[in-house]
């Protein structure tokens, strides 16, 4: 899977670089910035199956937040076959709001100063609770979670 850490205090999103396809770890990018459309400037973190994540990002580039209700539970149209294609999206919006979006495109605001998602999310969240920075928390998740790794690269760090 992956681990993504979001820290509203620093307006930052950090991720590892590992994607696991067929049990084989491969390097990949997981954080993207919307550069156009109604969500310009939003950081988008992708967790899970890459295909549905990219379908969401294409959709989100052209739709504002209130459009979510128009696509809820519409996986047949999107071609998402669960559970193999399960995914989560984490958003850090320009107004510094953390939102989690599930496979049904149902957004949920996370009213916390920091948050972590993915297979190493609980490990990273515990590290954040103990005072670690986002980068330190992700380093700890990389050490403890099989599906979280730097893949020999630097962590991906994006600021709002």
C-alpha positions as CSV (number, residue, x, y, z in Angstrom):
1,X,0.0,0.0,0.0
2,X,1.7,3.2,1.1
3,X,1.9,5.8,3.9
4,X,1.1,9.5,3.5
5,X,1.4,12.0,6.4
6,X,-0.3,15.4,6.4
7,X,0.5,18.1,8.8
8,X,-1.7,21.2,8.7
9,X,0.6,23.1,11.1
10,X,3.3,23.1,8.5
11,X,1.0,22.9,5.5
12,X,2.8,19.8,4.2
13,X,2.2,16.4,2.8
14,X,4.8,13.7,2.8
15,X,4.8,10.2,1.3
16,X,7.0,7.2,0.7
17,X,7.9,6.0,-2.8
18,X,6.8,2.3,-2.8
19,X,4.0,0.8,-4.9
20,X,3.5,-2.9,-4.6
21,X,2.3,-4.6,-7.8
22,X,1.7,-8.3,-7.7
23,X,3.8,-8.5,-4.5
24,X,6.7,-6.8,-6.2
25,X,7.8,-3.3,-4.8
26,X,8.3,-0.7,-7.4
27,X,9.1,3.1,-7.1
28,X,6.4,5.6,-7.8
29,X,5.1,9.1,-7.1
30,X,2.1,9.5,-4.7
31,X,1.6,13.2,-4.2
32,X,0.3,15.5,-7.0
33,X,-0.6,19.1,-7.1
34,X,-3.7,20.3,-9.0
35,X,-2.4,22.9,-11.4
36,X,-5.7,23.9,-13.0
37,X,-9.4,23.9,-12.5
38,X,-11.6,24.6,-9.5
39,X,-9.2,22.7,-7.1
40,X,-6.0,24.5,-8.3
41,X,-3.3,24.3,-5.6
42,X,-4.8,21.3,-3.8
43,X,-2.3,18.5,-2.9
44,X,-3.6,15.1,-3.7
45,X,-2.1,12.0,-2.0
46,X,-2.9,8.6,-3.6
47,X,-3.2,5.4,-1.6
48,X,-4.0,2.0,-3.1
49,X,-4.6,0.9,-6.6
50,X,-3.1,3.5,-9.0
51,X,-5.7,3.2,-11.8
52,X,-8.7,4.4,-9.7
53,X,-6.5,7.1,-8.1
54,X,-5.7,8.5,-11.5
55,X,-9.4,8.3,-12.5
56,X,-10.3,10.3,-9.4
57,X,-7.6,12.9,-10.1
58,X,-8.8,13.4,-13.7
59,X,-12.4,13.8,-12.4
60,X,-11.3,16.1,-9.5
61,X,-9.4,18.4,-11.9
62,X,-12.7,19.4,-13.5
63,X,-15.1,19.3,-10.5
64,X,-15.5,21.4,-7.4
65,X,-16.1,20.0,-4.0
66,X,-19.9,20.2,-4.1
67,X,-19.9,17.8,-7.1
68,X,-19.0,14.8,-5.0
69,X,-22.6,14.0,-4.4
70,X,-23.1,13.5,-8.1
71,X,-20.8,10.5,-8.3
72,X,-21.3,8.7,-5.0
73,X,-21.4,4.9,-5.3
74,X,-20.9,5.1,-9.1
75,X,-18.1,2.6,-9.4
76,X,-19.7,0.8,-12.4
77,X,-19.3,3.9,-14.5
78,X,-15.8,4.5,-13.3
79,X,-14.8,0.8,-14.0
80,X,-13.6,0.3,-10.5
81,X,-13.7,-3.4,-9.5
82,X,-13.5,-3.8,-5.8
83,X,-11.7,-5.0,-3.6
84,X,-8.6,-5.3,-6.0
85,X,-9.1,-1.7,-7.1
86,X,-9.7,-0.2,-3.6
87,X,-8.2,3.2,-3.0
88,X,-8.1,6.3,-0.8
89,X,-7.3,9.9,-1.6
90,X,-6.1,12.4,0.9
91,X,-6.5,16.1,0.0
92,X,-4.8,19.1,1.5
93,X,-6.7,22.1,0.2
94,X,-5.4,25.6,-0.3
95,X,-7.4,26.7,2.7
96,X,-5.5,24.1,4.8
97,X,-8.3,21.6,5.1
98,X,-7.5,17.8,5.3
99,X,-10.1,15.6,3.5
100,X,-10.2,11.9,3.0
101,X,-12.0,10.6,-0.1
102,X,-13.0,6.9,-0.4
103,X,-13.8,4.7,-3.4
104,X,-17.3,6.1,-3.5
105,X,-16.0,9.6,-3.8
106,X,-17.4,10.4,-0.4
107,X,-15.3,13.2,1.1
108,X,-14.8,13.5,4.8
109,X,-13.1,16.4,6.5
110,X,-10.5,15.4,9.1
111,X,-10.6,18.1,11.8
112,X,-7.1,17.3,13.2
113,X,-3.9,19.2,12.9
114,X,-2.1,16.2,11.4
115,X,-3.2,12.8,10.0
116,X,-1.7,9.7,8.4
117,X,-3.2,7.2,6.0
118,X,-2.2,3.9,4.4
119,X,-0.7,0.7,5.6
120,X,1.9,2.5,7.8
121,X,-0.6,5.2,8.8
122,X,-1.1,4.1,12.4
123,X,2.6,3.8,12.9
124,X,3.2,7.3,11.6
125,X,0.3,8.7,13.5
126,X,1.7,7.3,16.8
127,X,5.1,8.9,15.9
128,X,3.3,12.2,15.3
129,X,1.5,11.9,18.6
130,X,4.9,11.4,20.3
131,X,6.3,14.6,18.8
132,X,7.9,13.5,15.5
133,X,7.8,15.7,12.4
134,X,6.0,14.5,9.4
135,X,9.3,13.4,7.8
136,X,10.4,11.6,11.0
137,X,7.0,9.9,11.3
138,X,7.3,8.6,7.8
139,X,10.8,7.4,8.3
140,X,9.6,5.4,11.3
141,X,6.7,3.9,9.2
142,X,9.3,3.0,6.5
143,X,11.3,1.1,9.2
144,X,8.2,-0.8,10.5
145,X,5.8,-1.3,7.6
146,X,6.5,-3.8,4.8
147,X,4.5,-1.8,2.3
148,X,6.1,1.5,3.1
149,X,9.6,2.3,1.7
150,X,11.7,5.1,0.3
151,X,12.9,2.7,-2.5
152,X,16.4,4.2,-2.2
153,X,15.0,7.7,-2.8
154,X,14.3,10.8,-0.7
155,X,10.7,11.0,0.8
156,X,8.3,13.0,-1.4
157,X,7.6,16.2,0.4
158,X,5.1,18.8,-0.9
159,X,4.1,22.1,0.7
160,X,1.0,24.1,0.0
